[in-house]
């Protein structure tokens, strides 16, 4: 699984596909102050990006990949 869910933090790893979007939305809706660790994320499907934009979630750790980090910081 590309997203590891902890108590109040989701850790994204490698390629986060469209298949993850529904579980991500469900997890976010059931947390009061969720945070994301994107440090190991190398690709984020647009469906997941839409969920993150709508949730206005706090990013605890940005991706290590410079291009992905720059792109996500612009969008989020």
CHARMM internal coordinates of N, CA and C (Angstrom, degrees):
IC EDIT
DIST 1 N 1 CA 1.4452
DIST 1 CA 1 C 1.5261
ANGL 1 N 1 CA 1 C 108.53
DIST 1 C 2 N 1.3125
ANGL 1 CA 1 C 2 N 116.55
DIHE 1 N 1 CA 1 C 2 N 135.50
DIST 2 N 2 CA 1.4610
ANGL 1 C 2 N 2 CA 121.94
DIHE 1 CA 1 C 2 N 2 CA -175.27
DIST 2 CA 2 C 1.5241
ANGL 2 N 2 CA 2 C 113.13
DIHE 1 C 2 N 2 CA 2 C -81.14
DIST 2 C 3 N 1.3303
ANGL 2 CA 2 C 3 N 117.43
DIHE 2 N 2 CA 2 C 3 N -12.99
DIST 3 N 3 CA 1.4646
ANGL 2 C 3 N 3 CA 120.98
DIHE 2 CA 2 C 3 N 3 CA 176.69
DIST 3 CA 3 C 1.5222
ANGL 3 N 3 CA 3 C 108.52
DIHE 2 C 3 N 3 CA 3 C -123.62
DIST 3 C 4 N 1.3205
ANGL 3 CA 3 C 4 N 115.05
DIHE 3 N 3 CA 3 C 4 N 124.96
DIST 4 N 4 CA 1.4654
ANGL 3 C 4 N 4 CA 120.82
DIHE 3 CA 3 C 4 N 4 CA 175.65
DIST 4 CA 4 C 1.5272
ANGL 4 N 4 CA 4 C 106.64
DIHE 3 C 4 N 4 CA 4 C -102.81
DIST 4 C 5 N 1.3210
ANGL 4 CA 4 C 5 N 115.19
DIHE 4 N 4 CA 4 C 5 N 120.19
DIST 5 N 5 CA 1.4618
ANGL 4 C 5 N 5 CA 120.51
DIHE 4 CA 4 C 5 N 5 CA -178.53
DIST 5 CA 5 C 1.5205
ANGL 5 N 5 CA 5 C 110.59
DIHE 4 C 5 N 5 CA 5 C -94.98
DIST 5 C 6 N 1.3111
ANGL 5 CA 5 C 6 N 114.83
DIHE 5 N 5 CA 5 C 6 N 124.21
DIST 6 N 6 CA 1.4533
ANGL 5 C 6 N 6 CA 121.39
DIHE 5 CA 5 C 6 N 6 CA 175.22
DIST 6 CA 6 C 1.5290
ANGL 6 N 6 CA 6 C 106.71
DIHE 5 C 6 N 6 CA 6 C -109.39
DIST 6 C 7 N 1.3007
ANGL 6 CA 6 C 7 N 117.75
DIHE 6 N 6 CA 6 C 7 N -174.21
DIST 7 N 7 CA 1.4690
ANGL 6 C 7 N 7 CA 121.18
DIHE 6 CA 6 C 7 N 7 CA -176.17
DIST 7 CA 7 C 1.5276
ANGL 7 N 7 CA 7 C 112.25
DIHE 6 C 7 N 7 CA 7 C -50.81
DIST 7 C 8 N 1.3194
ANGL 7 CA 7 C 8 N 116.86
DIHE 7 N 7 CA 7 C 8 N -54.88
DIST 8 N 8 CA 1.4616
ANGL 7 C 8 N 8 CA 119.83
DIHE 7 CA 7 C 8 N 8 CA -176.77
DIST 8 CA 8 C 1.5260
ANGL 8 N 8 CA 8 C 112.02
DIHE 7 C 8 N 8 CA 8 C -134.65
DIST 8 C 9 N 1.3302
ANGL 8 CA 8 C 9 N 116.09
DIHE 8 N 8 CA 8 C 9 N 19.58
DIST 9 N 9 CA 1.4562
ANGL 8 C 9 N 9 CA 120.24
DIHE 8 CA 8 C 9 N 9 CA 179.00
DIST 9 CA 9 C 1.5205
ANGL 9 N 9 CA 9 C 109.84
DIHE 8 C 9 N 9 CA 9 C -141.65
DIST 9 C 10 N 1.3237
ANGL 9 CA 9 C 10 N 115.39
DIHE 9 N 9 CA 9 C 10 N 139.08
DIST 10 N 10 CA 1.4603
ANGL 9 C 10 N 10 CA 121.61
DIHE 9 CA 9 C 10 N 10 CA 174.52
DIST 10 CA 10 C 1.5235
ANGL 10 N 10 CA 10 C 107.59
DIHE 9 C 10 N 10 CA 10 C -110.19
DIST 10 C 11 N 1.3280
ANGL 10 CA 10 C 11 N 116.04
DIHE 10 N 10 CA 10 C 11 N 132.21
DIST 11 N 11 CA 1.4601
ANGL 10 C 11 N 11 CA 121.95
DIHE 10 CA 10 C 11 N 11 CA -178.85
DIST 11 CA 11 C 1.5274
ANGL 11 N 11 CA 11 C 107.85
DIHE 10 C 11 N 11 CA 11 C -110.31
DIST 11 C 12 N 1.3263
ANGL 11 CA 11 C 12 N 115.50
DIHE 11 N 11 CA 11 C 12 N 117.17
DIST 12 N 12 CA 1.4599
ANGL 11 C 12 N 12 CA 121.46
DIHE 11 CA 11 C 12 N 12 CA 179.82
DIST 12 CA 12 C 1.5209
ANGL 12 N 12 CA 12 C 109.56
DIHE 11 C 12 N 12 CA 12 C -91.51
DIST 12 C 13 N 1.3453
ANGL 12 CA 12 C 13 N 116.22
DIHE 12 N 12 CA 12 C 13 N 136.21
DIST 13 N 13 CA 1.4612
ANGL 12 C 13 N 13 CA 121.81
DIHE 12 CA 12 C 13 N 13 CA 179.08
DIST 13 CA 13 C 1.5170
ANGL 13 N 13 CA 13 C 110.38
DIHE 12 C 13 N 13 CA 13 C -131.86
DIST 13 C 14 N 1.3108
ANGL 13 CA 13 C 14 N 115.08
DIHE 13 N 13 CA 13 C 14 N 139.73
DIST 14 N 14 CA 1.4591
ANGL 13 C 14 N 14 CA 123.09
DIHE 13 CA 13 C 14 N 14 CA 174.06
DIST 14 CA 14 C 1.5300
ANGL 14 N 14 CA 14 C 111.73
DIHE 13 C 14 N 14 CA 14 C 54.92
DIST 14 C 15 N 1.3294
ANGL 14 CA 14 C 15 N 116.88
DIHE 14 N 14 CA 14 C 15 N -128.26
DIST 15 N 15 CA 1.4616
ANGL 14 C 15 N 15 CA 122.18
DIHE 14 CA 14 C 15 N 15 CA -177.07
DIST 15 CA 15 C 1.5258
ANGL 15 N 15 CA 15 C 109.23
DIHE 14 C 15 N 15 CA 15 C -95.23
DIST 15 C 16 N 1.3354
ANGL 15 CA 15 C 16 N 116.12
DIHE 15 N 15 CA 15 C 16 N 119.28
DIST 16 N 16 CA 1.4593
ANGL 15 C 16 N 16 CA 121.59
DIHE 15 CA 15 C 16 N 16 CA 178.19
DIST 16 CA 16 C 1.5279
ANGL 16 N 16 CA 16 C 106.49
DIHE 15 C 16 N 16 CA 16 C -99.18
DIST 16 C 17 N 1.3243
ANGL 16 CA 16 C 17 N 115.96
DIHE 16 N 16 CA 16 C 17 N 106.92
DIST 17 N 17 CA 1.4635
ANGL 16 C 17 N 17 CA 121.79
DIHE 16 CA 16 C 17 N 17 CA -171.37
DIST 17 CA 17 C 1.5222
ANGL 17 N 17 CA 17 C 112.61
DIHE 16 C 17 N 17 CA 17 C -88.53
DIST 17 C 18 N 1.3120
ANGL 17 CA 17 C 18 N 114.48
DIHE 17 N 17 CA 17 C 18 N 175.68
DIST 18 N 18 CA 1.4617
ANGL 17 C 18 N 18 CA 121.94
DIHE 17 CA 17 C 18 N 18 CA 179.02
DIST 18 CA 18 C 1.5302
ANGL 18 N 18 CA 18 C 110.95
DIHE 17 C 18 N 18 CA 18 C -59.58
DIST 18 C 19 N 1.3171
ANGL 18 CA 18 C 19 N 117.10
DIHE 18 N 18 CA 18 C 19 N -28.56
DIST 19 N 19 CA 1.4615
ANGL 18 C 19 N 19 CA 121.38
DIHE 18 CA 18 C 19 N 19 CA -178.71
DIST 19 CA 19 C 1.5304
ANGL 19 N 19 CA 19 C 112.69
DIHE 18 C 19 N 19 CA 19 C -64.00
DIST 19 C 20 N 1.3110
ANGL 19 CA 19 C 20 N 117.46
DIHE 19 N 19 CA 19 C 20 N -18.17
DIST 20 N 20 CA 1.4656
ANGL 19 C 20 N 20 CA 122.07
DIHE 19 CA 19 C 20 N 20 CA -178.16
DIST 20 CA 20 C 1.5296
ANGL 20 N 20 CA 20 C 113.00
DIHE 19 C 20 N 20 CA 20 C -87.42
DIST 20 C 21 N 1.3154
ANGL 20 CA 20 C 21 N 118.65
DIHE 20 N 20 CA 20 C 21 N -16.04
DIST 21 N 21 CA 1.4718
ANGL 20 C 21 N 21 CA 122.07
DIHE 20 CA 20 C 21 N 21 CA -170.87
DIST 21 CA 21 C 1.5242
ANGL 21 N 21 CA 21 C 113.43
DIHE 20 C 21 N 21 CA 21 C -60.40
DIST 21 C 22 N 1.3071
ANGL 21 CA 21 C 22 N 117.89
DIHE 21 N 21 CA 21 C 22 N -44.04
DIST 22 N 22 CA 1.4668
ANGL 21 C 22 N 22 CA 120.46
DIHE 21 CA 21 C 22 N 22 CA -177.20
DIST 22 CA 22 C 1.5341
ANGL 22 N 22 CA 22 C 111.88
DIHE 21 C 22 N 22 CA 22 C -66.65
DIST 22 C 23 N 1.3230
ANGL 22 CA 22 C 23 N 116.72
DIHE 22 N 22 CA 22 C 23 N -43.47
DIST 23 N 23 CA 1.4645
ANGL 22 C 23 N 23 CA 118.79
DIHE 22 CA 22 C 23 N 23 CA 178.98
DIST 23 CA 23 C 1.5229
ANGL 23 N 23 CA 23 C 110.73
DIHE 22 C 23 N 23 CA 23 C -68.39
DIST 23 C 24 N 1.3259
ANGL 23 CA 23 C 24 N 117.98
DIHE 23 N 23 CA 23 C 24 N -34.45
DIST 24 N 24 CA 1.4632
ANGL 23 C 24 N 24 CA 121.63
DIHE 23 CA 23 C 24 N 24 CA 176.53
DIST 24 CA 24 C 1.5259
ANGL 24 N 24 CA 24 C 110.16
DIHE 23 C 24 N 24 CA 24 C -63.15
DIST 24 C 25 N 1.3053
ANGL 24 CA 24 C 25 N 117.20
DIHE 24 N 24 CA 24 C 25 N -46.64
DIST 25 N 25 CA 1.4661
ANGL 24 C 25 N 25 CA 121.20
DIHE 24 CA 24 C 25 N 25 CA 178.45
DIST 25 CA 25 C 1.5220
ANGL 25 N 25 CA 25 C 110.82
DIHE 24 C 25 N 25 CA 25 C -60.01
DIST 25 C 26 N 1.3115
ANGL 25 CA 25 C 26 N 117.25
DIHE 25 N 25 CA 25 C 26 N -45.56
DIST 26 N 26 CA 1.4606
ANGL 25 C 26 N 26 CA 121.42
DIHE 25 CA 25 C 26 N 26 CA 179.44
DIST 26 CA 26 C 1.5252
ANGL 26 N 26 CA 26 C 110.96
DIHE 25 C 26 N 26 CA 26 C -60.92
DIST 26 C 27 N 1.3233
ANGL 26 CA 26 C 27 N 116.79
DIHE 26 N 26 CA 26 C 27 N -44.69
DIST 27 N 27 CA 1.4592
ANGL 26 C 27 N 27 CA 121.08
DIHE 26 CA 26 C 27 N 27 CA 179.98
DIST 27 CA 27 C 1.5260
ANGL 27 N 27 CA 27 C 110.69
DIHE 26 C 27 N 27 CA 27 C -62.58
DIST 27 C 28 N 1.3182
ANGL 27 CA 27 C 28 N 116.57
DIHE 27 N 27 CA 27 C 28 N -45.09
DIST 28 N 28 CA 1.4671
ANGL 27 C 28 N 28 CA 120.80
DIHE 27 CA 27 C 28 N 28 CA -179.24
DIST 28 CA 28 C 1.5255
ANGL 28 N 28 CA 28 C 112.09
DIHE 27 C 28 N 28 CA 28 C -63.16
DIST 28 C 29 N 1.3083
ANGL 28 CA 28 C 29 N 116.92
DIHE 28 N 28 CA 28 C 29 N -38.08
DIST 29 N 29 CA 1.4582
ANGL 28 C 29 N 29 CA 120.93
DIHE 28 CA 28 C 29 N 29 CA -178.57
DIST 29 CA 29 C 1.5242
ANGL 29 N 29 CA 29 C 112.46
DIHE 28 C 29 N 29 CA 29 C -68.93
DIST 29 C 30 N 1.3124
ANGL 29 CA 29 C 30 N 116.99
DIHE 29 N 29 CA 29 C 30 N -18.33
DIST 30 N 30 CA 1.4604
ANGL 29 C 30 N 30 CA 121.15
DIHE 29 CA 29 C 30 N 30 CA -178.10
DIST 30 CA 30 C 1.5300
ANGL 30 N 30 CA 30 C 113.14
DIHE 29 C 30 N 30 CA 30 C -107.22
DIST 30 C 31 N 1.3201
ANGL 30 CA 30 C 31 N 117.25
DIHE 30 N 30 CA 30 C 31 N 20.69
DIST 31 N 31 CA 1.4678
ANGL 30 C 31 N 31 CA 122.45
DIHE 30 CA 30 C 31 N 31 CA 178.68
DIST 31 CA 31 C 1.5171
ANGL 31 N 31 CA 31 C 109.00
DIHE 30 C 31 N 31 CA 31 C -127.83
DIST 31 C 32 N 1.3379
ANGL 31 CA 31 C 32 N 115.53
DIHE 31 N 31 CA 31 C 32 N 143.26
DIST 32 N 32 CA 1.4652
ANGL 31 C 32 N 32 CA 118.69
DIHE 31 CA 31 C 32 N 32 CA -178.88
DIST 32 CA 32 C 1.5309
ANGL 32 N 32 CA 32 C 112.67
DIHE 31 C 32 N 32 CA 32 C -86.95
DIST 32 C 33 N 1.3145
ANGL 32 CA 32 C 33 N 118.27
DIHE 32 N 32 CA 32 C 33 N -32.76
DIST 33 N 33 CA 1.4614
ANGL 32 C 33 N 33 CA 121.32
DIHE 32 CA 32 C 33 N 33 CA -178.66
DIST 33 CA 33 C 1.5327
ANGL 33 N 33 CA 33 C 109.93
DIHE 32 C 33 N 33 CA 33 C -144.23
DIST 33 C 34 N 1.3282
ANGL 33 CA 33 C 34 N 117.07
DIHE 33 N 33 CA 33 C 34 N 64.01
DIST 34 N 34 CA 1.4669
ANGL 33 C 34 N 34 CA 119.52
DIHE 33 CA 33 C 34 N 34 CA -175.55
DIST 34 CA 34 C 1.5207
ANGL 34 N 34 CA 34 C 112.53
DIHE 33 C 34 N 34 CA 34 C -72.63
DIST 34 C 35 N 1.3282
ANGL 34 CA 34 C 35 N 114.98
DIHE 34 N 34 CA 34 C 35 N 153.02
DIST 35 N 35 CA 1.4641
ANGL 34 C 35 N 35 CA 122.11
DIHE 34 CA 34 C 35 N 35 CA 177.15
DIST 35 CA 35 C 1.5143
ANGL 35 N 35 CA 35 C 108.91
DIHE 34 C 35 N 35 CA 35 C -133.01
DIST 35 C 36 N 1.3317
ANGL 35 CA 35 C 36 N 115.17
DIHE 35 N 35 CA 35 C 36 N 157.48
DIST 36 N 36 CA 1.4606
ANGL 35 C 36 N 36 CA 120.61
DIHE 35 CA 35 C 36 N 36 CA 179.90
DIST 36 CA 36 C 1.5146
ANGL 36 N 36 CA 36 C 111.64
DIHE 35 C 36 N 36 CA 36 C -120.74
DIST 36 C 37 N 1.3183
ANGL 36 CA 36 C 37 N 114.84
DIHE 36 N 36 CA 36 C 37 N 142.88
DIST 37 N 37 CA 1.4544
ANGL 36 C 37 N 37 CA 122.69
DIHE 36 CA 36 C 37 N 37 CA 170.42
DIST 37 CA 37 C 1.5262
ANGL 37 N 37 CA 37 C 105.72
DIHE 36 C 37 N 37 CA 37 C -114.61
DIST 37 C 38 N 1.3153
ANGL 37 CA 37 C 38 N 115.85
DIHE 37 N 37 CA 37 C 38 N 107.19
DIST 38 N 38 CA 1.4602
ANGL 37 C 38 N 38 CA 121.67
DIHE 37 CA 37 C 38 N 38 CA -178.22
DIST 38 CA 38 C 1.5292
ANGL 38 N 38 CA 38 C 112.09
DIHE 37 C 38 N 38 CA 38 C -102.43
DIST 38 C 39 N 1.3125
ANGL 38 CA 38 C 39 N 117.47
DIHE 38 N 38 CA 38 C 39 N 10.39
DIST 39 N 39 CA 1.4697
ANGL 38 C 39 N 39 CA 121.42
DIHE 38 CA 38 C 39 N 39 CA -172.05
DIST 39 CA 39 C 1.5217
ANGL 39 N 39 CA 39 C 113.67
DIHE 38 C 39 N 39 CA 39 C -55.81
DIST 39 C 40 N 1.3075
ANGL 39 CA 39 C 40 N 118.65
DIHE 39 N 39 CA 39 C 40 N -35.68
DIST 40 N 40 CA 1.4743
ANGL 39 C 40 N 40 CA 121.66
DIHE 39 CA 39 C 40 N 40 CA -177.29
DIST 40 CA 40 C 1.5242
ANGL 40 N 40 CA 40 C 113.09
DIHE 39 C 40 N 40 CA 40 C -99.70
DIST 40 C 41 N 1.3243
ANGL 40 CA 40 C 41 N 117.11
DIHE 40 N 40 CA 40 C 41 N 6.47
DIST 41 N 41 CA 1.4679
ANGL 40 C 41 N 41 CA 121.43
DIHE 40 CA 40 C 41 N 41 CA -179.33
DIST 41 CA 41 C 1.5288
ANGL 41 N 41 CA 41 C 109.69
DIHE 40 C 41 N 41 CA 41 C -78.11
DIST 41 C 42 N 1.3351
ANGL 41 CA 41 C 42 N 116.14
DIHE 41 N 41 CA 41 C 42 N 132.32
DIST 42 N 42 CA 1.4654
ANGL 41 C 42 N 42 CA 120.34
DIHE 41 CA 41 C 42 N 42 CA 178.21
DIST 42 CA 42 C 1.5278
ANGL 42 N 42 CA 42 C 111.90
DIHE 41 C 42 N 42 CA 42 C -112.77
DIST 42 C 43 N 1.3343
ANGL 42 CA 42 C 43 N 117.11
DIHE 42 N 42 CA 42 C 43 N -18.61
DIST 43 N 43 CA 1.4679
ANGL 42 C 43 N 43 CA 121.48
DIHE 42 CA 42 C 43 N 43 CA 178.65
DIST 43 CA 43 C 1.5231
ANGL 43 N 43 CA 43 C 108.68
DIHE 42 C 43 N 43 CA 43 C -156.30
DIST 43 C 44 N 1.3152
ANGL 43 CA 43 C 44 N 116.00
DIHE 43 N 43 CA 43 C 44 N 137.97
DIST 44 N 44 CA 1.4573
ANGL 43 C 44 N 44 CA 121.83
DIHE 43 CA 43 C 44 N 44 CA -179.58
DIST 44 CA 44 C 1.5233
ANGL 44 N 44 CA 44 C 108.80
DIHE 43 C 44 N 44 CA 44 C -126.42
DIST 44 C 45 N 1.3260
ANGL 44 CA 44 C 45 N 117.37
DIHE 44 N 44 CA 44 C 45 N 116.91
DIST 45 N 45 CA 1.4579
ANGL 44 C 45 N 45 CA 121.23
DIHE 44 CA 44 C 45 N 45 CA 179.15
DIST 45 CA 45 C 1.5261
ANGL 45 N 45 CA 45 C 109.12
DIHE 44 C 45 N 45 CA 45 C -63.59
DIST 45 C 46 N 1.3367
ANGL 45 CA 45 C 46 N 118.55
DIHE 45 N 45 CA 45 C 46 N 142.59
DIST 46 N 46 CA 1.4599
ANGL 45 C 46 N 46 CA 121.90
DIHE 45 CA 45 C 46 N 46 CA -179.01
DIST 46 CA 46 C 1.5368
ANGL 46 N 46 CA 46 C 114.95
DIHE 45 C 46 N 46 CA 46 C -54.85
DIST 46 C 47 N 1.3177
ANGL 46 CA 46 C 47 N 118.30
DIHE 46 N 46 CA 46 C 47 N -28.81
DIST 47 N 47 CA 1.4718
ANGL 46 C 47 N 47 CA 119.94
DIHE 46 CA 46 C 47 N 47 CA 178.14
DIST 47 CA 47 C 1.5240
ANGL 47 N 47 CA 47 C 110.33
DIHE 46 C 47 N 47 CA 47 C -63.01
DIST 47 C 48 N 1.3116
ANGL 47 CA 47 C 48 N 116.92
DIHE 47 N 47 CA 47 C 48 N -39.46
DIST 48 N 48 CA 1.4606
ANGL 47 C 48 N 48 CA 121.37
DIHE 47 CA 47 C 48 N 48 CA 177.37
DIST 48 CA 48 C 1.5247
ANGL 48 N 48 CA 48 C 110.72
DIHE 47 C 48 N 48 CA 48 C -69.84
DIST 48 C 49 N 1.3081
ANGL 48 CA 48 C 49 N 116.38
DIHE 48 N 48 CA 48 C 49 N -37.46
DIST 49 N 49 CA 1.4576
ANGL 48 C 49 N 49 CA 120.67
DIHE 48 CA 48 C 49 N 49 CA 177.36
DIST 49 CA 49 C 1.5276
ANGL 49 N 49 CA 49 C 110.51
DIHE 48 C 49 N 49 CA 49 C -61.44
DIST 49 C 50 N 1.3194
ANGL 49 CA 49 C 50 N 117.11
DIHE 49 N 49 CA 49 C 50 N -41.96
DIST 50 N 50 CA 1.4604
ANGL 49 C 50 N 50 CA 120.93
DIHE 49 CA 49 C 50 N 50 CA 178.05
DIST 50 CA 50 C 1.5271
ANGL 50 N 50 CA 50 C 110.90
DIHE 49 C 50 N 50 CA 50 C -61.20
DIST 50 C 51 N 1.3066
ANGL 50 CA 50 C 51 N 117.18
DIHE 50 N 50 CA 50 C 51 N -40.64
DIST 51 N 51 CA 1.4664
ANGL 50 C 51 N 51 CA 121.32
DIHE 50 CA 50 C 51 N 51 CA 177.62
DIST 51 CA 51 C 1.5239
ANGL 51 N 51 CA 51 C 109.76
DIHE 50 C 51 N 51 CA 51 C -61.85
DIST 51 C 52 N 1.3233
ANGL 51 CA 51 C 52 N 117.16
DIHE 51 N 51 CA 51 C 52 N -44.61
DIST 52 N 52 CA 1.4653
ANGL 51 C 52 N 52 CA 121.22
DIHE 51 CA 51 C 52 N 52 CA -178.52
DIST 52 CA 52 C 1.5286
ANGL 52 N 52 CA 52 C 111.52
DIHE 51 C 52 N 52 CA 52 C -66.38
DIST 52 C 53 N 1.3162
ANGL 52 CA 52 C 53 N 117.00
DIHE 52 N 52 CA 52 C 53 N -40.08
DIST 53 N 53 CA 1.4618
ANGL 52 C 53 N 53 CA 120.51
DIHE 52 CA 52 C 53 N 53 CA 178.22
DIST 53 CA 53 C 1.5213
ANGL 53 N 53 CA 53 C 109.97
DIHE 52 C 53 N 53 CA 53 C -62.58
DIST 53 C 54 N 1.3130
ANGL 53 CA 53 C 54 N 117.01
DIHE 53 N 53 CA 53 C 54 N -46.75
DIST 54 N 54 CA 1.4632
ANGL 53 C 54 N 54 CA 121.15
DIHE 53 CA 53 C 54 N 54 CA -179.09
DIST 54 CA 54 C 1.5268
ANGL 54 N 54 CA 54 C 111.67
DIHE 53 C 54 N 54 CA 54 C -64.01
DIST 54 C 55 N 1.3229
ANGL 54 CA 54 C 55 N 116.91
DIHE 54 N 54 CA 54 C 55 N -35.76
DIST 55 N 55 CA 1.4652
ANGL 54 C 55 N 55 CA 121.41
DIHE 54 CA 54 C 55 N 55 CA -176.90
DIST 55 CA 55 C 1.5296
ANGL 55 N 55 CA 55 C 112.81
DIHE 54 C 55 N 55 CA 55 C -78.62
DIST 55 C 56 N 1.3353
ANGL 55 CA 55 C 56 N 116.53
DIHE 55 N 55 CA 55 C 56 N -18.82
DIST 56 N 56 CA 1.4716
ANGL 55 C 56 N 56 CA 120.75
DIHE 55 CA 55 C 56 N 56 CA -177.16
DIST 56 CA 56 C 1.5299
ANGL 56 N 56 CA 56 C 110.60
DIHE 55 C 56 N 56 CA 56 C 50.56
DIST 56 C 57 N 1.3011
ANGL 56 CA 56 C 57 N 114.32
DIHE 56 N 56 CA 56 C 57 N 49.54
DIST 57 N 57 CA 1.4593
ANGL 56 C 57 N 57 CA 122.16
DIHE 56 CA 56 C 57 N 57 CA -174.06
DIST 57 CA 57 C 1.5301
ANGL 57 N 57 CA 57 C 112.54
DIHE 56 C 57 N 57 CA 57 C -80.03
DIST 57 C 58 N 1.3133
ANGL 57 CA 57 C 58 N 115.74
DIHE 57 N 57 CA 57 C 58 N 152.95
DIST 58 N 58 CA 1.4570
ANGL 57 C 58 N 58 CA 122.28
DIHE 57 CA 57 C 58 N 58 CA 177.66
DIST 58 CA 58 C 1.5249
ANGL 58 N 58 CA 58 C 109.14
DIHE 57 C 58 N 58 CA 58 C -84.00
DIST 58 C 59 N 1.3254
ANGL 58 CA 58 C 59 N 115.71
DIHE 58 N 58 CA 58 C 59 N 129.61
DIST 59 N 59 CA 1.4540
ANGL 58 C 59 N 59 CA 121.06
DIHE 58 CA 58 C 59 N 59 CA 177.74
DIST 59 CA 59 C 1.5293
ANGL 59 N 59 CA 59 C 107.53
DIHE 58 C 59 N 59 CA 59 C -94.35
DIST 59 C 60 N 1.3161
ANGL 59 CA 59 C 60 N 116.64
DIHE 59 N 59 CA 59 C 60 N 115.62
DIST 60 N 60 CA 1.4651
ANGL 59 C 60 N 60 CA 121.14
DIHE 59 CA 59 C 60 N 60 CA -179.96
DIST 60 CA 60 C 1.5176
ANGL 60 N 60 CA 60 C 111.10
DIHE 59 C 60 N 60 CA 60 C -79.35
DIST 60 C 61 N 1.3452
ANGL 60 CA 60 C 61 N 116.48
DIHE 60 N 60 CA 60 C 61 N -40.96
DIST 61 N 61 CA 1.4605
ANGL 60 C 61 N 61 CA 121.78
DIHE 60 CA 60 C 61 N 61 CA -179.44
DIST 61 CA 61 C 1.5264
ANGL 61 N 61 CA 61 C 108.20
DIHE 60 C 61 N 61 CA 61 C -138.13
DIST 61 C 62 N 1.3275
ANGL 61 CA 61 C 62 N 115.63
DIHE 61 N 61 CA 61 C 62 N 124.32
DIST 62 N 62 CA 1.4706
ANGL 61 C 62 N 62 CA 121.17
DIHE 61 CA 61 C 62 N 62 CA 179.33
DIST 62 CA 62 C 1.5246
ANGL 62 N 62 CA 62 C 110.44
DIHE 61 C 62 N 62 CA 62 C -81.91
DIST 62 C 63 N 1.3491
ANGL 62 CA 62 C 63 N 117.22
DIHE 62 N 62 CA 62 C 63 N 162.13
DIST 63 N 63 CA 1.4724
ANGL 62 C 63 N 63 CA 120.11
DIHE 62 CA 62 C 63 N 63 CA 179.73
DIST 63 CA 63 C 1.5270
ANGL 63 N 63 CA 63 C 112.65
DIHE 62 C 63 N 63 CA 63 C -60.60
DIST 63 C 64 N 1.3199
ANGL 63 CA 63 C 64 N 115.23
DIHE 63 N 63 CA 63 C 64 N 147.51
DIST 64 N 64 CA 1.4603
ANGL 63 C 64 N 64 CA 120.80
DIHE 63 CA 63 C 64 N 64 CA 175.52
DIST 64 CA 64 C 1.5270
ANGL 64 N 64 CA 64 C 110.43
DIHE 63 C 64 N 64 CA 64 C -71.28
DIST 64 C 65 N 1.3296
ANGL 64 CA 64 C 65 N 116.23
DIHE 64 N 64 CA 64 C 65 N -32.80
DIST 65 N 65 CA 1.4619
ANGL 64 C 65 N 65 CA 121.70
DIHE 64 CA 64 C 65 N 65 CA 178.41
DIST 65 CA 65 C 1.5282
ANGL 65 N 65 CA 65 C 108.97
DIHE 64 C 65 N 65 CA 65 C -63.25
DIST 65 C 66 N 1.3303
ANGL 65 CA 65 C 66 N 116.90
DIHE 65 N 65 CA 65 C 66 N 118.35
DIST 66 N 66 CA 1.4602
ANGL 65 C 66 N 66 CA 121.68
DIHE 65 CA 65 C 66 N 66 CA -174.35
DIST 66 CA 66 C 1.5270
ANGL 66 N 66 CA 66 C 113.68
DIHE 65 C 66 N 66 CA 66 C -61.33
DIST 66 C 67 N 1.3249
ANGL 66 CA 66 C 67 N 117.28
DIHE 66 N 66 CA 66 C 67 N -42.09
DIST 67 N 67 CA 1.4591
ANGL 66 C 67 N 67 CA 120.51
DIHE 66 CA 66 C 67 N 67 CA -179.09
DIST 67 CA 67 C 1.5246
ANGL 67 N 67 CA 67 C 111.78
DIHE 66 C 67 N 67 CA 67 C -66.07
DIST 67 C 68 N 1.3161
ANGL 67 CA 67 C 68 N 116.18
DIHE 67 N 67 CA 67 C 68 N -45.45
DIST 68 N 68 CA 1.4604
ANGL 67 C 68 N 68 CA 120.07
DIHE 67 CA 67 C 68 N 68 CA 179.15
DIST 68 CA 68 C 1.5218
ANGL 68 N 68 CA 68 C 110.34
DIHE 67 C 68 N 68 CA 68 C -65.05
DIST 68 C 69 N 1.3259
ANGL 68 CA 68 C 69 N 116.94
DIHE 68 N 68 CA 68 C 69 N -41.68
DIST 69 N 69 CA 1.4654
ANGL 68 C 69 N 69 CA 121.33
DIHE 68 CA 68 C 69 N 69 CA 179.31
DIST 69 CA 69 C 1.5332
ANGL 69 N 69 CA 69 C 110.74
DIHE 68 C 69 N 69 CA 69 C -60.46
DIST 69 C 70 N 1.3110
ANGL 69 CA 69 C 70 N 117.23
DIHE 69 N 69 CA 69 C 70 N -47.50
DIST 70 N 70 CA 1.4657
ANGL 69 C 70 N 70 CA 121.32
DIHE 69 CA 69 C 70 N 70 CA -179.12
DIST 70 CA 70 C 1.5275
ANGL 70 N 70 CA 70 C 110.77
DIHE 69 C 70 N 70 CA 70 C -62.16
DIST 70 C 71 N 1.3187
ANGL 70 CA 70 C 71 N 116.06
DIHE 70 N 70 CA 70 C 71 N -43.25
DIST 71 N 71 CA 1.4610
ANGL 70 C 71 N 71 CA 120.91
DIHE 70 CA 70 C 71 N 71 CA -179.23
DIST 71 CA 71 C 1.5306
ANGL 71 N 71 CA 71 C 110.85
DIHE 70 C 71 N 71 CA 71 C -65.01
DIST 71 C 72 N 1.3280
ANGL 71 CA 71 C 72 N 116.99
DIHE 71 N 71 CA 71 C 72 N -46.19
DIST 72 N 72 CA 1.4601
ANGL 71 C 72 N 72 CA 120.24
DIHE 71 CA 71 C 72 N 72 CA -179.13
DIST 72 CA 72 C 1.5260
ANGL 72 N 72 CA 72 C 112.63
DIHE 71 C 72 N 72 CA 72 C -67.52
DIST 72 C 73 N 1.3210
ANGL 72 CA 72 C 73 N 117.38
DIHE 72 N 72 CA 72 C 73 N -37.92
DIST 73 N 73 CA 1.4591
ANGL 72 C 73 N 73 CA 119.87
DIHE 72 CA 72 C 73 N 73 CA 178.13
DIST 73 CA 73 C 1.5226
ANGL 73 N 73 CA 73 C 111.16
DIHE 72 C 73 N 73 CA 73 C -63.21
DIST 73 C 74 N 1.3160
ANGL 73 CA 73 C 74 N 117.01
DIHE 73 N 73 CA 73 C 74 N -33.95
DIST 74 N 74 CA 1.4576
ANGL 73 C 74 N 74 CA 120.87
DIHE 73 CA 73 C 74 N 74 CA 177.09
DIST 74 CA 74 C 1.5216
ANGL 74 N 74 CA 74 C 111.45
DIHE 73 C 74 N 74 CA 74 C -68.05
DIST 74 C 75 N 1.3102
ANGL 74 CA 74 C 75 N 116.65
DIHE 74 N 74 CA 74 C 75 N -40.74
DIST 75 N 75 CA 1.4662
ANGL 74 C 75 N 75 CA 122.22
DIHE 74 CA 74 C 75 N 75 CA -175.58
DIST 75 CA 75 C 1.5256
ANGL 75 N 75 CA 75 C 112.19
DIHE 74 C 75 N 75 CA 75 C -81.47
DIST 75 C 76 N 1.3218
ANGL 75 CA 75 C 76 N 116.52
DIHE 75 N 75 CA 75 C 76 N -40.92
DIST 76 N 76 CA 1.4637
ANGL 75 C 76 N 76 CA 119.87
DIHE 75 CA 75 C 76 N 76 CA -175.90
DIST 76 CA 76 C 1.5214
ANGL 76 N 76 CA 76 C 110.81
DIHE 75 C 76 N 76 CA 76 C -93.22
END
COOR INIT
IC SEED 1 N 1 CA 1 C
IC BUILD
